[in-house]
Amino acid sequence: MAAWVILVDHAKDFSNAETPHKVMTVREYITSPRLFRGAHPTIVNLSRSYAYQGAGYYASLLAAARGHRVIPNVETMVDLSRKTLYRIALPELEDTLNRELRGQAEQDEGTFRITVCFGSVREVRYMRFARLLFDWFRAPLIQVTVKCGEWSTIDRIRTVSIHDISDEDRNFFHEALEVYSRRSWRAPKTRAQLKYSLAVLRNPKEVLPPTSAASLRYLAKLAQRHGVEVVEIGKDNYHQLAQYDALFIRETTSIDNHTYRFAKRAVQEGMPVIDDPVSMIRCTNKVYLAELLEAHGIPTPKTVIMSSLKDVPKMEERLGYPVVLKIPDGSFSRGVFKVEERAGAEARLKELFEESDLVLAQEFCPTEFDWRVGVLDGEPLFACQYMMAKKHWQIIHHEKGKPSVEGDFRPCALNEAPPEVIDNAVRAARLIGPGLYGVDIKETDGRCVVIEVNDNPNLEHGVEDAAEKEFVWNRLVQWFVRRLDEHYSG
């Protein structure tokens, strides 16, 4: 069954001779609901008009109902129908466009148009702008009218028909479609056997990656048994994300870098994703977590949320010294500092308040190790003990100008971990969402306190033997398959 289908109003608009993909009319697609039953093709809707309740509009609307991936979807059609609806995108688009225009030897005058095909342009100088435009509005063919000036502005963004563009743009459109739809990483032998594709976002140069290349190879091998193809992608593949069925982010997440944009785009495309943007936002901010856990009666270290140096006496009264100071969005033990007395606390707080309006102060809970409990879909997945780095009070010792030093780790069978540790971890993770989380817990002074809930946890440290490894990765694949089955079954 065809993996890509091109929809046109008239056969002459885009013939089968011009593409290796199946071409059919919009009318044929609308009136043939059973034609692609059991398959999940990608539909490229090249209707001459996307007007509300027109044939082109209904083709994309029905594609979504049939569980087909479609470009453009009806949301994009509506967004581009009026400037008042796409105005929200203009500041970012114009900023990128003007940065590219400033690099030109000669400035354009009057107005000019940029034609964008699947996020690509004939004029290489506008490539960054074209990709950003495609990120905002995923349509096969978009034309932008620009008014030149000291600060050039976007006068209009509209979809255009392939029937209405120049021969040069039409030739470029064919090239862009070929690049966008190419799946060279999938061997012909397995194409018909694998039901879904899982994109894994990874940075091979990351110093502390959450998953190794070897584990991803293991995941790919295991996923094939479930009919899932695993494809590793990088941050430069953002414009191709909609070609896949699901997304698994395996590089350190942050709401101010590309990982968050990938997660948000995946949700917009209706793709199951780990980690989802809501989980990223909730897990990233320690102030949010402290309030959330306390509100639901989950034990945590004694905590004071500070907004200025005036809060130091309150911190001392409640926590004493030593005390741990944290910026809200630190990760991997970064942005976390232990201070022993007031002078050190005030000096460190001055630095931290330059980065954040709020700082978290917590009681110091010395332990030989932290528990890390993996939770997937509200159920425990693995347990592990993270030992403190040598001669240090954290599991990772960051020292300026030197490589980070990590403590050792000891996997632990779920049934051998203290029940209270597992219970508190599961309760905390369920407050965040149905995704994958690593919950850090300390046992201290007869208490079992949750330190934080992390998205993007390492899955390798929690397994000790082959059986446990298969259990963990198999559960993960099943999570994606279950959600994809539910999504495509309606």
C-alpha positions as CSV (number, residue, x, y, z in Angstrom):
1,M,0.0,0.0,0.0
2,A,1.3,3.5,-0.9
3,A,3.2,5.2,1.9
4,W,2.8,8.7,0.3
5,V,-0.3,9.9,-1.6
6,I,-0.5,13.1,-3.5
7,L,-4.0,14.7,-3.7
8,V,-4.8,17.0,-6.6
9,D,-8.0,18.6,-8.0
10,H,-7.2,17.7,-11.6
11,A,-4.9,15.0,-12.9
12,K,-3.0,17.6,-15.0
13,D,-2.1,19.5,-11.8
14,F,0.5,16.8,-10.8
15,S,0.7,13.6,-12.9
16,N,1.8,10.2,-11.8
17,A,4.7,10.5,-14.3
18,E,6.1,13.3,-12.2
19,T,6.5,11.4,-8.9
20,P,7.1,7.8,-7.6
21,H,4.2,8.4,-5.2
22,K,0.6,7.6,-5.8
23,V,-1.4,10.5,-7.2
24,M,-5.2,10.7,-7.0
25,T,-7.8,13.4,-7.1
26,V,-9.2,15.0,-4.0
27,R,-12.7,13.7,-5.0
28,E,-11.4,10.1,-5.3
29,Y,-9.9,10.3,-1.8
30,I,-12.9,11.8,-0.2
31,T,-15.3,9.2,-1.7
32,S,-13.0,6.1,-1.0
33,P,-12.8,5.8,2.8
34,R,-11.8,2.1,2.7
35,L,-9.1,2.5,0.1
36,F,-6.2,2.7,2.7
37,R,-7.8,0.7,5.4
38,G,-5.1,-0.9,7.6
39,A,-2.4,1.4,6.3
40,H,-1.2,4.8,7.5
41,P,-0.1,6.8,4.4
42,T,1.1,10.3,4.5
43,I,-1.2,12.5,2.5
44,V,0.1,15.6,0.7
45,N,-2.9,17.7,-0.1
46,L,-2.2,19.8,-3.2
47,S,-5.8,21.0,-3.7
48,R,-6.0,24.4,-5.5
49,S,-8.0,25.7,-2.6
50,Y,-8.1,25.1,1.2
51,A,-11.2,27.2,1.7
52,Y,-13.3,26.3,4.7
53,Q,-15.7,23.4,3.9
54,G,-14.3,23.2,0.4
55,A,-13.1,19.8,-1.1
56,G,-9.5,20.5,-0.2
57,Y,-10.5,21.3,3.4
58,Y,-12.6,18.2,3.7
59,A,-9.8,16.0,2.3
60,S,-7.5,17.0,5.2
61,L,-10.3,16.8,7.7
62,L,-11.1,13.2,6.6
63,A,-7.5,12.2,6.5
64,A,-7.3,13.0,10.2
65,A,-10.4,11.0,10.9
66,R,-9.0,8.0,9.0
67,G,-5.7,8.1,11.0
68,H,-3.7,9.3,8.1
69,R,-0.9,11.8,8.4
70,V,-1.7,14.8,6.3
71,I,0.0,18.0,5.2
72,P,-1.5,20.6,5.6
73,N,-3.9,19.7,8.3
74,V,-7.0,21.8,8.8
75,E,-5.5,23.8,11.7
76,T,-2.8,25.1,9.3
77,M,-5.5,25.8,6.7
78,V,-7.5,27.9,9.1
79,D,-4.4,29.6,10.6
80,L,-3.3,30.8,7.2
81,S,-6.7,31.9,6.1
82,R,-6.5,35.3,7.9
83,K,-3.6,37.5,9.1
84,T,-5.3,38.0,12.4
85,L,-4.8,34.2,13.0
86,Y,-1.2,33.9,12.0
87,R,-0.1,37.3,13.5
88,I,1.3,35.5,16.5
89,A,4.0,34.0,14.4
90,L,5.1,37.3,12.8
91,P,7.6,38.7,15.4
92,E,9.7,35.5,15.3
93,L,9.5,35.2,11.6
94,E,10.3,38.8,10.9
95,D,13.2,38.7,13.3
96,T,14.8,35.7,11.5
97,L,14.0,37.2,8.1
98,N,15.7,40.5,8.9
99,R,18.8,38.8,10.3
100,E,19.1,37.1,6.9
101,L,18.4,40.3,5.0
102,R,21.1,42.1,6.9
103,G,23.7,39.7,5.6
104,Q,23.0,40.7,2.0
105,A,25.4,43.0,0.1
106,E,22.5,44.7,-1.6
107,Q,19.2,45.4,0.1
108,D,15.9,44.7,-1.8
109,E,13.5,47.6,-2.3
110,G,9.7,47.6,-2.6
111,T,8.2,44.2,-2.1
112,F,9.3,40.7,-3.0
113,R,8.0,37.2,-2.6
114,I,9.6,34.1,-1.1
115,T,8.2,30.7,-2.2
116,V,8.7,27.9,0.4
117,C,8.4,24.3,-0.6
118,F,8.3,21.8,2.3
119,G,10.5,24.1,4.4
120,S,13.0,24.7,1.6
121,V,13.7,27.6,-0.8
122,R,15.5,28.1,-4.0
123,E,17.3,31.1,-2.5
124,V,19.7,29.5,0.0
125,R,20.1,32.7,2.0
126,Y,16.5,32.3,3.2
127,M,16.8,28.7,4.3
128,R,16.7,29.4,8.1
129,F,13.6,31.6,7.5
130,A,12.0,28.9,5.4
131,R,12.5,26.2,8.0
132,L,11.1,28.4,10.7
133,L,8.0,29.2,8.6
134,F,7.5,25.5,8.0
135,D,7.8,24.9,11.7
136,W,5.0,27.3,12.3
137,F,2.8,26.3,9.3
138,R,3.3,22.9,7.9
139,A,2.0,23.3,4.3
140,P,3.6,22.0,1.2
141,L,3.7,25.3,-0.7
142,I,3.7,28.7,1.0
143,Q,4.3,32.1,-0.5
144,V,5.4,35.1,1.7
145,T,5.1,38.7,0.6
146,V,7.7,40.9,2.2
147,K,7.7,44.7,2.4
148,C,11.3,46.0,2.4
149,G,12.5,48.8,4.7
150,E,14.9,49.5,7.5
151,W,13.0,46.7,9.3
152,S,11.3,44.5,6.6
153,T,7.9,43.3,7.4
154,I,5.8,40.4,6.3
155,D,2.7,41.7,4.5
156,R,1.1,38.3,3.7
157,I,1.5,34.6,4.2
158,R,-0.6,32.4,2.0
159,T,-0.8,28.9,0.6
160,V,-0.5,28.7,-3.1
161,S,-1.4,26.1,-5.7
162,I,1.2,24.2,-7.7
163,H,-1.0,25.2,-10.6
164,D,-0.1,28.9,-10.0
165,I,3.6,28.9,-9.6
166,S,6.4,29.4,-12.1
167,D,8.2,26.5,-13.9
168,E,11.3,27.2,-11.9
169,D,9.4,27.0,-8.6
170,R,7.5,23.9,-9.9
171,N,10.8,22.1,-10.6
172,F,12.1,23.1,-7.2
173,F,8.9,21.8,-5.6
174,H,9.5,18.3,-7.1
175,E,13.0,18.3,-5.6
176,A,11.8,19.5,-2.2
177,L,9.0,16.8,-2.2
178,E,11.6,14.1,-3.1
179,V,13.8,15.2,-0.2
180,Y,11.0,15.5,2.3
181,S,9.5,12.1,1.4
182,R,12.7,10.2,1.1
183,R,13.1,7.4,3.6
184,S,16.6,6.1,2.5
185,W,17.2,4.7,6.0
186,R,14.5,2.1,5.6
187,A,15.5,-1.0,3.7
188,P,13.0,-2.2,1.1
189,K,12.8,-5.7,2.8
190,T,11.4,-4.3,6.0
191,R,9.2,-1.6,4.7
192,A,6.0,-3.7,4.5
193,Q,6.8,-5.6,7.8
194,L,7.0,-2.7,10.2
195,K,3.8,-1.0,11.3
196,Y,5.1,2.1,12.9
197,S,8.1,4.4,13.0
198,L,9.7,5.7,16.2
199,A,12.0,8.7,15.9
200,V,14.7,8.9,18.6
201,L,16.1,12.4,19.1
202,R,19.7,12.1,20.2
203,N,22.9,14.1,20.3
204,P,25.9,11.8,19.8
205,K,28.2,14.5,21.1
206,E,26.4,15.0,24.5
207,V,28.7,14.5,27.4
208,L,26.1,13.0,29.8
209,P,23.6,11.4,27.5
210,P,20.5,9.6,29.0
211,T,21.0,6.6,26.6
212,S,24.0,5.2,24.9
213,A,24.3,4.3,21.2
214,A,24.5,0.6,22.2
215,S,21.2,0.8,24.1
216,L,19.5,2.4,21.1
217,R,20.7,-0.4,18.9
218,Y,19.2,-2.8,21.4
219,L,15.9,-0.8,21.4
220,A,15.8,-1.0,17.6
221,K,16.3,-4.7,17.6
222,L,13.6,-5.2,20.3
223,A,11.2,-2.8,18.7
224,Q,11.2,-4.7,15.4
225,R,9.5,-7.6,17.1
226,H,6.6,-5.2,17.8
227,G,6.5,-3.9,14.2
228,V,8.2,-0.7,15.1
229,E,11.1,0.9,13.1
230,V,13.5,3.0,15.2
231,V,15.2,5.9,13.4
232,E,17.8,8.1,15.1
233,I,17.4,11.8,14.3
234,G,19.1,15.0,15.3
235,K,18.1,18.6,15.9
236,D,18.5,19.4,12.2
237,N,15.7,16.9,11.3
238,Y,12.9,19.1,12.9
239,H,11.2,19.8,9.6
240,Q,11.0,16.0,8.9
241,L,9.4,15.1,12.3
242,A,5.9,14.6,10.9
243,Q,7.1,11.7,8.8
244,Y,7.3,9.5,11.9
245,D,4.6,8.0,14.1
246,A,6.1,8.7,17.5
247,L,9.0,10.5,19.2
248,F,11.3,9.4,21.9
249,I,13.7,12.2,23.2
250,R,17.0,10.8,24.3
251,E,19.0,13.9,24.9
252,T,19.0,16.3,27.9
253,T,15.8,18.3,27.7
254,S,15.3,22.0,28.3
255,I,12.3,24.2,27.6
256,D,14.7,26.8,26.0
257,N,16.3,24.6,23.4
258,H,15.3,22.4,20.5
259,T,14.1,19.4,22.6
260,Y,11.1,21.4,23.8
261,R,10.2,22.5,20.2
262,F,10.4,18.8,19.1
263,A,8.1,17.7,21.9
264,K,5.6,20.5,21.2
265,R,5.6,19.8,17.5
266,A,5.1,16.1,18.1
267,V,2.0,16.8,20.3
268,Q,0.7,19.2,17.6
269,E,1.1,16.4,15.0
270,G,-0.8,14.0,17.3
271,M,2.3,11.8,17.9
272,P,2.9,9.9,21.2
273,V,6.0,11.5,22.7
274,I,8.4,10.9,25.6
275,D,9.1,13.4,27.0
276,D,6.0,15.5,26.3
277,P,6.2,19.3,26.7
278,V,3.9,19.5,29.8
279,S,6.2,17.0,31.6
280,M,9.2,19.0,30.6
281,I,7.8,22.2,32.1
282,R,6.7,20.5,35.3
283,C,9.9,18.5,35.9
284,T,12.3,21.3,34.9
285,N,11.1,23.6,37.7
286,K,11.9,22.7,41.2
287,V,9.8,25.4,42.7
288,Y,6.7,23.9,40.9
289,L,7.7,20.4,42.1
290,A,8.1,21.5,45.7
291,E,4.6,23.1,45.8
292,L,3.0,20.2,43.9
293,L,4.4,17.5,46.1
294,E,3.6,19.4,49.3
295,A,0.1,20.0,48.2
296,H,-0.5,16.3,47.7
297,G,1.1,15.2,51.0
298,I,4.1,13.6,49.5
299,P,7.1,13.8,51.9
300,T,9.9,16.1,50.8
301,P,12.9,17.8,52.5
302,K,12.0,20.9,54.4
303,T,11.9,23.7,51.9
304,V,11.8,27.5,51.7
305,I,11.2,29.3,48.5
306,M,13.2,32.5,48.5
307,S,12.6,35.7,46.4
308,S,15.3,38.0,47.9
309,L,18.1,38.2,50.5
310,K,15.4,39.3,53.0
311,D,14.3,35.7,53.2
312,V,17.6,34.5,54.7
313,P,16.5,34.8,58.3
314,K,13.4,32.8,57.5
315,M,15.5,30.2,55.8
316,E,17.9,30.0,58.8
317,E,15.1,29.6,61.3
318,R,13.4,26.8,59.3
319,L,16.4,25.0,57.9
320,G,19.5,25.9,59.8
321,Y,22.9,25.1,58.3
322,P,24.3,23.6,56.2
323,V,21.6,24.3,53.6
324,V,21.2,23.4,49.9
325,L,20.4,26.2,47.5
326,K,19.0,25.3,44.0
327,I,18.1,27.3,40.9
328,P,14.6,26.1,39.7
329,D,15.7,24.6,36.4
330,G,19.1,22.9,37.2
331,S,19.9,19.4,36.0
332,F,22.5,16.7,36.6
333,S,23.4,18.2,40.0
334,R,24.2,21.6,38.3
335,G,22.9,24.8,39.8
336,V,22.8,23.1,43.3
337,F,25.1,24.4,46.0
338,K,25.7,23.6,49.7
339,V,26.4,26.5,52.0
340,E,27.6,26.4,55.6
341,E,26.9,29.8,57.0
342,R,25.2,33.2,56.4
343,A,28.1,34.9,54.5
344,G,28.3,32.0,52.1
345,A,24.6,31.8,51.7
346,E,24.2,35.5,50.9
347,A,27.1,35.5,48.4
348,R,25.7,32.5,46.6
349,L,22.1,33.8,46.6
350,K,23.3,37.1,45.0
351,E,24.7,35.1,42.1
352,L,21.6,32.9,41.8
353,F,19.1,35.8,41.9
354,E,20.8,37.2,38.8
355,E,19.6,34.0,37.0
356,S,16.2,33.5,38.6
357,D,13.7,35.5,40.5
358,L,13.1,32.5,42.9
359,V,15.6,30.2,44.5
360,L,14.9,27.0,46.4
361,A,16.5,26.4,49.8
362,Q,16.2,22.9,51.3
363,E,17.5,21.1,54.3
364,F,20.7,19.2,53.8
365,C,20.0,15.5,53.9
366,P,23.4,13.6,53.9
367,T,23.1,10.0,52.5
368,E,25.5,7.5,51.0
369,F,23.2,7.2,48.0
370,D,20.0,8.5,46.4
371,W,17.3,6.1,45.2
372,R,16.3,6.5,41.6
373,V,13.0,4.9,40.7
374,G,11.9,4.7,37.1
375,V,8.2,5.1,36.6
376,L,6.4,4.6,33.2
377,D,2.7,5.3,32.8
378,G,2.2,5.5,36.5
379,E,3.8,2.1,37.3
380,P,7.3,1.3,38.6
381,L,9.8,0.3,36.0
382,F,13.1,-0.1,37.7
383,A,15.0,0.9,40.9
384,C,18.6,1.9,41.4
385,Q,20.9,3.4,44.0
386,Y,23.1,6.3,42.9
387,M,26.2,6.6,45.1
388,M,27.7,10.0,45.9
389,A,30.7,11.1,43.9
390,K,34.0,10.4,45.7
391,K,34.6,12.9,48.5
392,H,31.5,14.8,47.5
393,W,28.0,15.2,48.7
394,Q,26.3,14.9,45.3
395,I,26.0,12.0,42.8
396,I,27.9,14.2,40.2
397,H,30.7,16.5,41.1
398,H,31.0,19.5,38.9
399,E,34.3,21.5,39.2
400,K,35.1,24.4,36.9
401,G,37.7,23.5,34.3
402,K,37.6,19.8,35.1
403,P,35.6,16.8,33.8
404,S,32.5,15.9,35.8
405,V,33.0,13.0,38.2
406,E,30.0,10.6,38.7
407,G,29.5,8.3,41.6
408,D,28.8,4.6,41.1
409,F,25.4,3.1,40.8
410,R,23.8,-0.2,41.9
411,P,20.7,-1.6,40.2
412,C,18.1,-3.1,42.6
413,A,15.2,-5.4,41.8
414,L,11.8,-3.7,42.3
415,N,10.7,-6.2,44.9
416,E,13.9,-5.7,46.9
417,A,13.6,-1.9,47.2
418,P,11.8,-0.5,50.3
419,P,8.1,-0.4,49.6
420,E,7.8,3.2,50.9
421,V,10.5,4.2,48.3
422,I,8.5,2.7,45.4
423,D,5.2,4.0,46.7
424,N,6.4,7.6,47.1
425,A,8.0,7.5,43.7
426,V,4.9,6.3,42.0
427,R,2.7,8.8,43.7
428,A,5.0,11.7,42.8
429,A,5.3,10.6,39.1
430,R,1.6,10.2,38.7
431,L,1.2,13.9,39.6
432,I,3.3,14.8,36.5
433,G,1.7,12.7,33.8
434,P,1.5,9.2,32.1
435,G,5.0,9.4,30.7
436,L,8.5,8.2,31.7
437,Y,10.1,9.7,34.8
438,G,13.0,9.1,37.2
439,V,12.1,9.9,40.8
440,D,15.0,10.7,43.2
441,I,14.4,9.8,46.8
442,K,16.5,10.0,50.0
443,E,16.1,7.8,53.1
444,T,17.2,9.9,56.0
445,D,16.5,10.1,59.7
446,G,13.8,7.5,59.4
447,R,12.1,9.5,56.6
448,C,11.7,8.7,52.9
449,V,11.6,12.0,51.1
450,V,11.2,12.8,47.4
451,I,14.0,15.1,46.1
452,E,12.7,15.7,42.6
453,V,10.9,14.1,39.6
454,N,13.0,14.1,36.4
455,D,11.9,13.7,32.9
456,N,14.4,12.0,30.5
457,P,15.8,9.5,33.0
458,N,18.7,7.2,32.2
459,L,17.3,3.7,31.5
460,E,20.6,1.8,31.6
461,H,21.5,2.2,35.3
462,G,18.3,0.6,36.4
463,V,19.0,-2.9,34.9
464,E,21.4,-5.6,36.2
465,D,20.9,-8.5,33.9
466,A,19.6,-9.4,30.4
467,A,16.1,-10.3,31.7
468,E,15.6,-6.9,33.5
469,K,17.0,-5.1,30.4
470,E,14.5,-6.7,28.2
471,F,11.7,-6.0,30.7
472,V,12.5,-2.3,30.8
473,W,12.9,-1.7,27.1
474,N,10.0,-3.9,26.2
475,R,7.7,-1.9,28.5
476,L,8.8,1.2,26.8
477,V,8.1,-0.1,23.3
478,Q,4.7,-1.4,24.4
479,W,3.9,2.1,25.7
480,F,4.4,3.6,22.3
481,V,2.6,0.7,20.4
482,R,-0.4,0.9,22.7
483,R,-0.9,4.7,22.2
484,L,-0.3,4.4,18.4
485,D,-2.9,1.6,18.2
486,E,-5.4,3.8,20.1
487,H,-4.6,6.8,17.9
488,Y,-5.0,5.1,14.6
489,S,-8.0,3.1,15.6
490,G,-9.8,6.4,16.5
